[in-house]
């Protein structure tokens, strides 16, 4: 995690571990004071450089290191909607921003919001979410769950901050598969040699009524031959058929892969969108989720993405 590396480089890793424990204890105490006891199921919290996917479906990353968790329990539950986190008063936010910038020079400090009933401030720190007190004496790096609803508040905020405007996606760089009526939509950044992309392809067989846009996104550091294979697949007469055949048997079309292809352009697009793992999925509302999600969770994410996209569109009218 970029935040952890920056903090460690400043020589405060030990202090931070103690601070995180203290703040986590106070946060849990405040959050659970009036909350009903949770059921036995316990959603796993993502860790540094982790993706919330089943242990058998961790995505491939440019760092060649993954950690795993699961959102299956949260996906199955249907808790009441949680109210948005209110923005901190401008004076408080400005003070917290100033102190963070002083103590973590070079860090990009974004939005700052106050978590009601917990007494912490939620801060966009580089490309992550961290939590601090009003005087920035302590910093908590990790996920916070609301026990009453079992919602991961950190994940929700990151989704809001990292949304991609669907209309800005250059879909001409992707190949399209239409399943059923194709009314729903999903974009996938995929690497031909990524084993978890192969797993996602199997999970997608259980999904219907969706149009899937696949961006060929080889990660050269992990799979040095993937770019060549991607070009060959793209240069076939039927890209969808060639893609499916490759994942079914490993067979490649008979061509040199020297036609005009989007592989270099999708690589640039992925870097722009901060895609650093495959597979990475983008849903209709712009939510970005890395990992080979199981079919049930994938269906829930697609459905939720469509609903949220419709809600956001209505707000603009």
C-alpha positions in Angstrom: 0.0 0.0 0.0 1.3 3.4 -0.9 0.2 4.9 2.4 2.0 2.2 4.4 5.2 2.6 2.4 5.1 6.4 2.8 4.5 6.1 6.5 7.2 3.5 7.0 9.7 5.6 5.1 9.1 8.4 7.6 10.2 6.1 10.4 6.9 6.0 12.3 5.8 2.5 11.6 6.0 1.4 15.3 4.1 4.5 16.6 1.5 3.9 13.9 0.9 0.3 14.9 0.1 1.5 18.5 -2.0 4.4 17.2 -4.0 2.1 14.9 -4.7 -0.3 17.8 -5.9 2.6 20.0 -8.1 4.2 17.4 -9.5 0.9 16.3 -10.5 0.0 19.8 -12.2 3.3 20.4 -13.9 3.1 16.9 -15.3 -0.4 17.6 -16.4 0.6 21.0 -18.3 3.6 19.8 -19.8 1.9 16.7 -21.0 -1.1 18.7 -22.4 0.7 21.8 -26.0 0.5 20.5 -25.7 -2.0 17.7 -27.3 -5.5 17.7 -24.9 -8.4 18.1 -23.7 -9.5 14.7 -24.4 -13.0 13.3 -21.7 -15.6 13.2 -20.6 -14.8 9.6 -17.7 -12.3 9.7 -16.7 -10.4 6.5 -13.0 -10.3 6.1 -11.3 -7.0 6.0 -9.0 -6.2 3.0 -5.3 -5.8 3.9 -2.5 -3.8 2.4 -2.4 -4.3 -1.4 -5.3 -6.7 -1.1 -8.4 -7.3 -3.1 -11.7 -8.4 -1.5 -12.1 -11.7 -3.4 -12.3 -15.4 -2.4 -8.9 -16.9 -1.5 -9.0 -19.0 -4.7 -9.6 -16.0 -6.9 -7.0 -13.4 -6.0 -6.1 -11.1 -8.9 -2.7 -10.8 -10.5 -1.0 -7.6 -9.6 2.0 -5.7 -11.0 3.7 -6.3 -7.6 3.3 -10.0 -8.1 1.9 -10.1 -4.5 -1.7 -10.5 -3.4 -3.7 -10.9 -0.2 -7.3 -12.1 -0.1 -10.5 -11.6 1.7 -14.2 -12.0 0.8 -17.3 -9.8 0.5 -19.6 -12.7 0.0 -21.4 -12.3 3.4 -21.9 -8.6 2.8 -23.1 -9.2 -0.7 -25.8 -11.7 0.5 -27.1 -9.4 3.1 -29.6 -6.7 2.3 -29.0 -4.0 5.0 -30.7 -0.6 5.0 -28.8 2.1 3.1 -26.2 3.9 5.1 -26.3 7.7 5.1 -23.4 9.4 3.3 -20.4 10.6 5.4 -20.8 14.3 6.1 -18.0 16.6 5.0 -16.0 18.1 7.9 -16.6 21.8 8.6 -14.2 23.8 6.5 -12.1 25.1 9.4 -11.7 21.6 10.8 -10.8 20.1 7.5 -8.3 22.8 6.7 -6.6 22.3 10.0 -6.4 18.5 9.6 -5.1 18.9 6.0 -2.4 21.4 7.1 -1.2 19.1 9.9 -1.1 16.0 7.7 0.8 17.9 5.0 3.3 19.0 7.6 3.8 15.5 9.0 3.7 13.6 5.7 5.4 15.9 3.3 4.6 15.2 -0.4 1.4 13.3 0.4 -1.7 14.1 -1.7 -4.4 14.9 0.8 -7.9 15.0 -0.7 -11.4 15.0 0.8 -11.8 15.1 4.6 -15.0 13.9 6.2 -16.1 13.4 9.8 -17.5 10.0 10.8 -20.4 10.6 13.1 -20.5 8.6 16.4 -17.0 7.4 16.0 -15.0 10.6 16.5 -12.7 10.1 13.6 -12.0 11.9 10.4 -11.9 10.1 7.1 -9.1 11.3 4.9 -8.2 10.7 1.3 -4.5 10.1 1.6 -2.8 9.6 -1.8 -5.0 6.8 -3.3 -6.1 5.3 0.0 -8.5 6.2 2.9 -7.0 6.7 6.4 -8.5 7.9 9.6 -7.3 10.4 12.2 -8.3 12.5 15.2 -9.0 16.2 15.1 -5.4 17.0 16.3 -3.8 14.4 13.9 -2.1 12.8 16.9 -2.9 9.3 15.6 -3.5 7.7 12.3 -5.5 4.5 11.6 -4.8 2.6 8.3 -7.3 -0.1 7.6 -11.0 -0.7 7.1 -13.9 0.3 9.3 -17.1 -1.7 9.4 -20.5 -0.5 10.6 -21.6 -3.4 12.7 -25.3 -2.8 12.5 -25.3 -3.2 8.7 -21.9 -5.0 8.3 -21.0 -2.4 5.6 -17.4 -1.7 4.9 -17.4 2.1 5.2 -13.9 2.4 3.9 -14.6 0.3 0.8 -17.7 2.4 0.1 -15.8 5.6 0.3 -13.0 4.3 -2.0 -15.6 3.3 -4.5 -17.1 6.8 -4.5 -13.7 8.4 -5.0 -12.4 5.9 -7.6 -15.5 5.8 -9.8 -14.9 5.9 -13.6 -17.4 7.8 -15.7 -18.7 5.0 -18.0 -19.3 7.4 -20.9 -15.6 8.3 -20.9 -14.5 4.7 -21.5 -13.1 4.3 -25.1 -15.2 1.1 -25.8 -13.7 0.9 -29.3 -10.5 -0.3 -27.7 -12.4 -3.4 -26.3 -14.1 -6.3 -27.9 -17.8 -6.8 -27.1 -19.7 -9.9 -26.1 -23.5 -9.7 -25.8 -25.2 -12.3 -23.6 -29.0 -12.6 -23.5 -30.7 -9.2 -24.1 -27.4 -7.4 -23.3 -29.2 -4.7 -21.4 -26.7 -4.5 -18.5 -23.1 -3.6 -19.0 -19.7 -4.6 -17.6 -16.1 -3.7 -18.6 -13.2 -6.0 -17.8 -9.4 -5.4 -18.0 -8.0 -8.8 -18.7 -4.7 -10.5 -19.2 -4.6 -13.5 -21.5 -2.1 -15.4 -19.3 -3.7 -14.4 -15.9 -5.1 -17.5 -14.2 -7.6 -15.5 -12.3 -8.8 -14.0 -15.6 -9.4 -17.6 -16.7 -11.4 -18.1 -13.5 -13.5 -15.0 -14.2 -14.3 -16.3 -17.6 -15.8 -19.4 -16.1 -17.8 -17.3 -13.6 -19.1 -15.2 -16.5 -20.7 -18.3 -18.0 -23.3 -18.1 -15.3 -24.2 -14.4 -16.0 -26.9 -13.5 -18.5 -28.4 -10.3 -20.0 -25.2 -8.3 -20.0 -22.9 -6.8 -22.6 -19.3 -7.4 -21.7 -16.5 -5.1 -23.0 -13.1 -6.7 -22.6 -9.9 -4.5 -22.7 -6.8 -6.6 -23.4 -4.4 -5.5 -20.7 -1.3 -7.7 -20.5 0.9 -7.2 -17.5 4.4 -7.7 -18.9 6.2 -8.0 -15.6 4.1 -11.1 -14.7 3.3 -12.5 -18.1 6.0 -11.5 -20.7 4.2 -13.4 -23.5 0.7 -12.1 -22.9 1.0 -9.0 -25.1 1.9 -11.2 -28.1 -1.0 -13.5 -27.4 -3.3 -10.6 -27.0 -2.3 -9.1 -30.4 -2.8 -12.5 -32.1 -6.3 -12.9 -30.5 -7.3 -9.4 -31.6 -6.1 -10.0 -35.1 -8.2 -13.1 -35.6 -11.3 -13.0 -37.8 -13.6 -13.5 -34.8 -12.1 -12.0 -31.6 -14.8 -13.4 -29.3 -14.4 -16.9 -30.7 -10.6 -16.7 -30.5 -10.7 -15.4 -26.9 -13.1 -18.2 -25.8 -11.1 -20.8 -27.5 -7.8 -19.6 -25.9 -9.2 -19.9 -22.4 -10.8 -23.3 -23.2 -7.8 -24.9 -24.7 -4.9 -22.5 -24.9 -5.1 -22.6 -28.7 -4.2 -19.4 -30.6 -5.4 -18.3 -34.0 -2.9 -18.6 -36.9 -1.7 -15.1 -37.5 1.3 -13.0 -36.6 -0.6 -10.5 -34.6 0.7 -7.6 -36.8 -2.7 -6.0 -37.6 -3.7 -2.7 -36.1 -4.5 -3.5 -32.5 -5.4 -1.6 -29.3 -3.0 -3.3 -26.9 -0.6 -0.4 -26.4 -3.6 2.0 -26.1 -5.3 -0.1 -23.5 -2.1 -0.2 -21.5 -2.0 3.6 -21.4 -5.7 3.6 -20.5 -5.2 1.2 -17.7 -2.4 3.3 -16.3 -4.6 6.4 -16.5 -7.3 4.6 -14.6 -4.8 3.2 -12.1 -5.6 -0.4 -13.0 -2.8 -2.5 -11.5 -4.4 -5.9 -11.3 -6.2 -8.3 -13.5 -9.0 -8.9 -13.8 -10.3 -5.5 -12.9 -14.0 -4.9 -13.4 -15.9 -1.7 -14.0 -19.6 -1.7 -13.5 -22.3 0.6 -14.9 -22.0 3.1 -12.1 -18.3 3.4 -12.6 -17.4 1.2 -9.6 -14.0 -0.4 -10.0 -13.5 -3.8 -8.4 -10.4 -6.0 -8.9 -10.7 -9.7 -8.7 -12.4 -12.8 -10.1 -15.6 -12.5 -8.3 -17.8 -15.7 -7.9 -20.9 -15.8 -10.0 -23.3 -14.9 -7.2 -21.3 -11.8 -6.1 -20.7 -10.9 -9.7 -24.5 -10.9 -10.4 -25.1 -8.8 -7.3 -22.4 -6.2 -8.3 -23.8 -5.9 -11.8 -27.3 -5.4 -10.5 -26.2 -2.9 -7.9 -24.1 -1.1 -10.5 -27.1 -0.7 -12.8 -29.3 0.6 -9.9 -26.7 3.1 -8.7 -26.1 4.3 -12.3 -29.8 4.9 -12.7 -29.9 6.8 -9.4 -27.0 9.0 -10.3 -28.5 9.7 -13.7 -31.7 10.8 -12.1 -29.9 13.2 -9.8 -28.5 15.0 -12.8 -31.9 15.7 -14.3 
